[in-house]
Amino acid sequence: MNINLTLDDLTGAEIIALIGEHLQNMSLLSPLESMHALNLEGLKKPGVTIWSAWKEDELVGCGTLKELDNQHGEIKSMRTALAHRRKGVSRRILQHIIEETKQRGYKRISLEMGSMDAFQPARRLYESFGFQYYKPFSDYIEDPNSVFMTKKI
């Protein structure tokens, strides 16, 4: 699948709907106190970059990189549109985010995600890219509903 990634300003109806779908899905899978997905306002804050993934003129996914400091980034809000799951969209987005971390000179990239079975495919994807399970980072704390992963760049 030929996928193009572009910086997104979060004003288009398609990306707003995809972020809404993501937040709704996360609220069904995670207790409120364990849900760390960013809403639109959070995604628009300084230090947060979001790319939308397109196949021709159809939005197929998105991925976000949050700068924690000048050597450490966090993957946030990676999402594939339901109709395009298991087609390599997330793999392509993750490749793009990792390349961006290299260009920025980061030494490490980390993420938090749910510990529930529904997140197993995502955990396998990150494992395939060399991410390892890790301790909580940044402002996160130990939580039985979360797993933490990191990759040295």
C-alpha positions in Angstrom: 0.0 0.0 0.0 1.4 3.4 -1.0 1.0 5.7 2.0 1.9 9.3 2.1 2.5 11.0 5.5 2.0 14.8 5.9 2.2 17.1 8.8 -1.4 17.8 10.0 -2.8 20.9 11.6 -5.8 19.1 13.0 -8.4 21.2 11.3 -9.7 18.7 8.7 -12.9 16.9 9.3 -11.3 13.5 8.6 -8.5 13.8 11.1 -10.9 15.2 13.8 -13.2 12.2 13.2 -10.2 9.8 13.4 -9.0 11.3 16.7 -12.6 11.2 18.0 -12.8 7.5 17.1 -9.4 6.9 18.8 -10.5 8.6 22.0 -13.8 6.7 22.1 -12.1 3.4 21.6 -9.6 4.1 24.3 -12.3 5.0 26.7 -14.0 1.6 26.1 -10.7 -0.2 26.7 -9.1 1.6 29.6 -10.3 3.0 32.9 -10.5 6.8 32.8 -7.6 7.1 35.3 -5.4 5.0 33.1 -6.3 6.6 29.7 -3.4 8.8 28.5 -4.5 9.5 24.9 -4.4 13.2 24.0 -7.5 15.0 22.9 -7.4 17.6 20.1 -6.3 20.4 22.4 -3.5 18.2 23.8 -2.4 17.3 20.3 -2.1 21.0 19.4 0.3 21.9 22.2 3.8 22.9 21.5 6.2 20.0 21.3 3.6 17.7 19.8 3.8 16.8 16.1 1.1 14.8 14.3 1.2 13.3 10.8 -1.8 12.0 8.9 -1.4 9.0 6.7 -3.1 9.0 3.3 -3.7 6.5 0.5 -4.5 8.8 -2.4 -7.2 11.1 -0.9 -8.4 8.8 1.9 -7.2 9.2 5.5 -5.9 5.8 6.6 -4.2 6.7 9.9 -2.2 9.1 12.0 0.7 9.1 14.4 2.0 11.6 16.9 5.4 12.4 18.4 5.7 14.4 21.6 9.1 15.9 22.6 9.8 15.1 26.2 13.3 16.7 26.0 15.9 17.3 23.4 17.0 13.6 23.6 13.7 11.8 24.3 10.4 11.5 22.4 7.1 9.8 23.1 4.8 8.2 20.6 1.2 9.3 21.2 -2.1 8.7 19.5 -1.0 6.2 16.8 -4.2 5.1 15.0 -5.2 3.2 11.9 -8.6 3.7 10.4 -10.8 0.6 11.0 -11.2 -0.1 7.3 -7.4 -0.2 6.8 -6.2 -2.4 9.7 -3.7 -5.1 9.0 -2.6 -3.5 5.8 0.7 -2.1 7.0 -0.5 1.4 7.8 0.8 1.4 11.5 4.1 -0.1 10.3 4.6 2.7 7.8 3.6 5.4 10.4 6.0 3.9 13.0 8.8 3.9 10.4 8.2 7.5 9.7 8.2 8.5 13.4 11.4 6.6 14.1 13.1 8.3 11.2 11.9 11.7 12.5 13.4 10.9 16.0 16.7 10.2 14.3 16.6 13.5 12.4 15.8 15.3 15.6 18.8 13.7 17.3 16.8 11.9 20.0 18.6 9.1 21.8 15.4 7.3 22.9 11.7 7.0 22.0 9.2 5.6 24.4 5.5 4.9 24.7 2.7 4.0 27.1 -0.2 1.7 26.1 -2.9 -0.4 27.7 -2.0 -3.7 29.2 -5.2 -5.3 28.0 -5.4 -8.1 25.4 -6.8 -5.6 22.8 -3.4 -3.9 22.7 -1.5 -7.2 22.0 -1.2 -6.5 18.2 0.2 -3.1 18.9 2.7 -4.5 21.4 3.8 -7.1 18.8 4.3 -4.3 16.2 6.5 -2.3 18.6 8.5 -5.4 19.6 9.2 -6.1 15.9 10.8 -2.6 15.7 13.1 -3.4 18.7 11.1 -1.7 21.5 11.6 -3.2 24.9 9.4 -3.2 28.0 10.5 -0.5 30.3 9.7 1.3 33.5 7.3 4.3 33.6 8.9 7.5 32.1 8.2 11.2 32.2 5.1 11.8 34.4 3.8 8.2 34.3 3.5 6.0 37.3 3.2 2.2 37.7 -0.3 1.2 36.7 -1.6 -2.4 36.1 -3.5 -1.0 33.1 -0.4 0.3 31.4 2.7 -1.1 29.8 5.7 1.0 28.9 8.1 0.4 26.1 11.3 2.2 24.9 13.8 2.0 22.0 17.3 3.4 22.0 18.0 5.3 18.7 
